[in-house]
Amino acid sequence: MAQSLYLFRAGRLRRQQNTLLFETPPPHSEKRYIPIAEVRDIFAMGPLRLNSQTLRFLGQKGIPVHVFTHYGTYAGTYWPRARHTSGELLIAQVQHAQTPELRLRIAQQFVLGAAYHMRRNLLYYHNRGTDLSQPLAFMEERIARIPTTTTIPDLMGEEGKIRGAYYQAWQAILNLPEPFLRERRPPTTLVNALVSFLNTLLYAHTLSEIYHTPLHPSVSFLHEPRTRRFSLALDLAEPFKPLVVDRLVFRLLNRKELTLADLEAIGRVEGVFFREEARKRIVRAFMEVLGTTVQHRRLRRSVSYRQLLRLEAYKLMRHLLDMEPYTVFKAWW
């Protein structure tokens, strides 16, 4: 089965007949042959050299390449030529994005899904002795208001209040010396650095799943479409962040699998970043989570968390084509 290929070392990736060859420079000077059938997508976590012939080969095989900076931040994606296109779906997607009431209906579902999983995370710890009754009560009050919002800014306002109460509980969950404040870029604390890195990984994997559908990655509903941004991946990842990212943050930090020693400050660059070995450990843990399987109630078979991402995209497609109203994913196990 094809898997995500993570390349941490600097090197050159090139086509070798119908195989990929990854070569690292001295002093390692290693060669690694990678059967193309085993590659689902590529994550370049270190400097990567490749030529147009290699890009054409990857494009023919439908393999996206996600590029990250030396610090582990997302830089961009090589998006192969679309293999699954539908003019009918594209028109419907744009129409829903441009019609306020249709866009709001979809955006509300994304926020409801995220809020459901945030509340679920807090209930897990509340039921095990951590008193989180105050943020839970506030969140439940605001969640009830989501269906009554009338504009995207109103919806984002409610989402921000819910997330604020949710992050308030992190101090108790993670036993932090002071309240947790979510930073954007650059992160200056261990928790923020971990959340940012994992969110980026989830975003890139969601984008890979969108590639295998006819959905257009730049036409979104909750997040504003912008130049140079595949904003639909942000939308579809939203309900999964508390389930995949936040739960992994709690696990890695509460078990002391990551500590301040795993961070480094680099030159004049603001913020802190994970050392390479720490990034590898985080990626391994993240991929284990994405590979976790559950019994799907509707399909009556086991599906992985990663497959759930693509299934969510298919559900959105059916909604846009008036085949079935979109109801956001909510974990049932």
C-alpha positions in Angstrom: 0.0 0.0 0.0 1.3 3.5 -0.9 2.5 5.5 2.1 3.6 9.1 2.7 7.4 9.6 2.1 9.1 11.9 4.5 12.6 13.1 3.5 14.4 14.9 6.3 17.9 14.9 5.0 19.1 17.2 2.3 19.4 15.4 -1.0 18.5 14.9 -4.6 15.4 13.1 -5.8 15.4 11.8 -9.4 13.7 9.3 -11.6 15.6 6.0 -12.2 13.5 4.3 -14.9 10.2 3.6 -13.0 11.7 4.1 -9.6 12.6 7.1 -7.5 16.2 7.4 -6.3 17.0 9.6 -3.3 20.7 10.5 -3.0 22.3 12.4 0.0 25.5 14.4 -0.4 28.8 13.7 1.4 29.7 12.7 4.1 26.7 10.3 4.1 26.5 9.8 0.3 23.7 7.3 0.6 21.4 6.0 -2.1 17.8 4.9 -1.5 15.6 3.4 -4.2 11.9 3.9 -3.7 9.3 2.0 -5.8 6.9 4.6 -7.1 3.9 2.4 -6.3 4.8 2.7 -2.7 4.6 6.5 -2.6 1.4 8.3 -1.9 2.8 11.8 -1.4 6.1 13.3 -0.5 7.0 15.6 2.4 10.3 17.4 1.8 11.4 18.3 5.4 14.9 19.2 4.3 16.5 20.8 1.2 15.4 18.8 -1.8 16.8 19.0 -5.3 14.7 17.6 -8.2 14.5 18.4 -11.9 11.6 18.9 -14.4 11.9 15.2 -15.5 11.3 14.1 -11.9 8.4 16.5 -11.5 6.8 15.2 -14.7 7.2 11.7 -13.4 5.6 12.6 -10.1 2.8 14.5 -11.9 2.1 11.5 -14.2 1.7 9.3 -11.0 -0.4 11.9 -9.2 2.0 12.4 -6.3 1.9 15.8 -4.6 5.1 17.2 -3.0 4.7 19.2 0.2 7.7 21.4 0.9 8.8 22.6 4.3 11.4 25.0 5.5 14.5 24.1 7.5 12.4 25.1 10.6 9.5 22.8 9.9 7.1 25.4 8.6 5.0 24.8 5.5 6.4 26.5 2.4 4.2 25.2 -0.4 2.9 22.2 -2.5 3.7 20.9 -6.0 0.2 20.2 -7.1 0.2 17.7 -10.1 -2.2 18.2 -13.0 -5.7 17.4 -11.8 -6.6 13.8 -12.6 -10.2 14.0 -11.3 -12.1 17.0 -12.8 -15.7 17.8 -13.0 -17.0 21.1 -14.5 -20.4 20.5 -12.9 -18.9 20.1 -9.4 -16.6 23.2 -9.9 -19.6 25.4 -10.9 -21.5 24.1 -7.9 -18.6 24.7 -5.5 -18.2 28.3 -6.7 -21.9 28.9 -6.5 -22.1 27.7 -2.9 -19.0 29.7 -2.0 -20.5 32.9 -3.5 -24.0 32.5 -2.2 -24.0 33.7 1.5 -26.7 31.4 2.9 -25.3 28.4 1.1 -21.7 29.1 2.2 -22.9 29.7 5.8 -24.7 26.4 6.0 -21.4 24.5 5.1 -19.2 26.7 7.3 -21.5 26.1 10.3 -21.0 22.4 9.9 -17.2 22.8 10.0 -17.4 24.8 13.2 -19.9 22.4 14.8 -17.6 19.5 14.1 -14.6 21.2 15.6 -16.6 22.3 18.6 -18.0 18.8 19.1 -14.5 17.3 19.2 -13.1 20.1 21.5 -15.9 19.5 23.9 -15.3 15.8 23.7 -11.6 16.3 24.6 -12.5 18.3 27.7 -15.1 15.8 28.8 -12.4 13.0 28.7 -10.3 14.8 31.2 -13.3 16.2 33.2 -14.6 12.7 33.7 -11.2 11.6 35.0 -10.9 14.1 37.8 -9.8 17.4 36.2 -12.5 20.0 37.0 -13.3 21.6 33.6 -17.0 22.4 34.4 -16.5 26.1 33.8 -15.1 26.0 30.2 -17.4 23.2 29.4 -20.5 25.1 30.4 -19.4 28.2 28.5 -18.6 26.1 25.4 -22.0 24.4 25.4 -23.7 27.8 25.6 -21.8 29.1 22.6 -22.1 25.9 20.6 -25.9 26.3 20.8 -25.6 29.6 19.1 -23.8 28.4 16.1 -26.9 27.4 14.0 -28.4 30.9 14.6 -25.4 32.8 13.2 -26.3 34.8 10.1 -22.9 35.7 8.7 -19.4 34.2 8.4 -17.9 36.9 10.7 -20.6 36.1 13.3 -19.8 32.4 13.0 -16.1 33.1 13.3 -16.7 35.1 16.4 -18.6 32.3 18.1 -15.8 29.9 17.0 -13.2 32.2 18.6 -15.1 32.3 21.9 -15.4 28.5 22.0 -11.8 28.0 21.2 -10.8 30.6 23.8 -12.6 28.6 26.5 -11.1 25.4 25.1 -7.6 26.7 25.4 -8.3 28.0 28.9 -8.7 24.3 29.9 -5.2 23.4 28.5 -3.5 24.9 31.6 -5.1 22.2 33.8 -4.8 19.4 31.1 -1.1 20.0 30.5 -0.3 21.2 34.0 1.1 24.4 32.7 2.5 27.1 35.1 0.5 29.8 33.4 -2.6 30.1 31.1 -2.1 28.8 27.6 -2.3 31.5 24.9 -2.3 30.3 21.3 0.3 32.1 19.2 0.4 32.1 15.5 3.8 32.6 13.9 6.4 32.3 15.1 5.8 30.1 18.1 7.7 30.9 21.2 6.7 28.1 23.5 6.9 24.3 23.4 3.1 23.9 23.3 2.6 26.4 20.5 5.5 25.0 18.5 4.0 21.5 18.7 0.5 22.7 17.8 1.7 24.7 14.8 3.8 21.8 13.4 1.1 19.2 13.8 -1.5 21.6 12.3 0.8 22.0 9.3 1.1 18.2 8.9 -2.7 17.7 9.1 -3.2 20.5 6.6 -0.8 19.0 4.1 -2.3 15.5 4.4 -5.8 16.9 4.0 -4.6 18.6 0.8 -3.3 15.3 -0.5 -6.7 13.7 0.0 -8.4 16.6 -1.7 -6.2 16.0 -4.7 -7.8 12.6 -5.2 -11.3 14.2 -5.6 -12.7 16.7 -8.1 -12.9 19.4 -5.5 -11.0 22.6 -6.2 -8.6 23.2 -3.3 -8.7 27.0 -3.4 -12.5 27.4 -3.2 -13.5 27.3 0.5 -16.4 28.2 2.8 -15.3 28.8 6.4 -11.8 30.2 5.6 -11.6 33.1 3.1 -10.1 32.1 -0.2 -6.8 33.9 -0.8 -4.0 34.0 -3.3 -1.5 31.3 -2.9 -3.5 29.3 -0.4 -5.4 26.0 -0.7 -8.0 27.1 1.8 -10.4 24.2 1.3 -7.8 22.0 3.1 -8.1 24.4 6.1 -11.9 23.9 6.1 -11.9 20.1 5.9 -9.1 19.8 8.5 -11.0 22.0 11.0 -13.2 19.2 12.5 -10.2 16.8 12.7 -7.8 19.2 14.5 -9.1 18.5 18.0 -9.3 14.8 17.3 -5.9 14.3 15.6 -3.7 17.2 16.6 -4.8 18.2 20.1 -5.1 14.7 21.5 -1.6 14.0 20.2 -0.3 17.2 21.8 -1.8 16.1 25.2 -0.2 12.6 24.8 3.2 13.7 23.8 3.5 16.4 26.5 1.9 14.6 29.4 4.0 11.6 28.8 7.1 13.8 28.5 7.9 12.4 25.1 8.8 16.0 24.1 10.5 18.5 26.3 12.1 22.0 26.1 15.4 20.2 25.2 13.8 19.3 21.8 13.6 23.0 20.9 16.2 25.3 19.4 16.4 28.9 18.5 18.0 29.5 15.1 20.1 32.6 14.5 18.2 35.8 14.3 14.9 34.0 13.4 12.2 34.8 15.9 10.6 31.9 17.8 11.6 28.4 18.6 11.6 25.3 16.4 12.0 21.5 16.9 15.3 19.8 16.3 15.4 17.3 13.5 15.2 14.2 15.7 12.2 15.7 17.6 10.5 16.4 14.3 11.0 12.8 13.3 9.5 11.5 16.5 6.5 13.9 16.1 6.0 12.7 12.5 6.1 9.0 13.5 3.5 9.6 16.2 1.4 11.7 13.8 1.4 8.9 11.2 0.5 6.4 13.8 -2.6 8.4 14.6 -3.5 8.8 10.9 -3.2 5.1 10.5 -5.5 4.3 13.4 -8.6 2.4 12.2 -12.2 2.5 13.3 -15.2 0.5 12.2 -17.2 2.8 10.0 -20.9 2.5 10.9 -22.2 3.3 7.4 -19.6 1.5 5.3 -19.4 -1.4 7.7 -15.6 -1.8 7.3 -12.5 -0.5 9.0 -11.3 2.9 7.8 -8.2 4.9 9.0 -8.3 8.5 10.2 -6.6 9.4 7.0 -9.4 7.8 5.0 -11.9 9.7 7.0 -10.4 12.9 5.6 -11.2 11.8 2.1 -14.6 10.5 3.0 -15.4 14.0 4.4 -14.4 15.5 1.1 -16.8 13.0 -0.7 -19.6 14.0 1.7 -19.0 17.7 0.8 -19.1 16.8 -2.9 -22.5 15.1 -2.5 -23.8 18.1 -0.8 -22.6 20.5 -3.5 -24.3 18.3 -6.1 -27.6 18.2 -4.2 -27.3 14.5 -3.6 -27.2 14.5 0.2 -27.1 17.3 2.8 -23.7 17.8 4.4 -23.5 16.8 8.0 -20.0 17.2 9.5 -18.0 14.2 10.8 -18.4 13.5 14.5 -16.4 10.7 16.1 -18.8 8.0 17.3 -16.3 5.7 19.1 
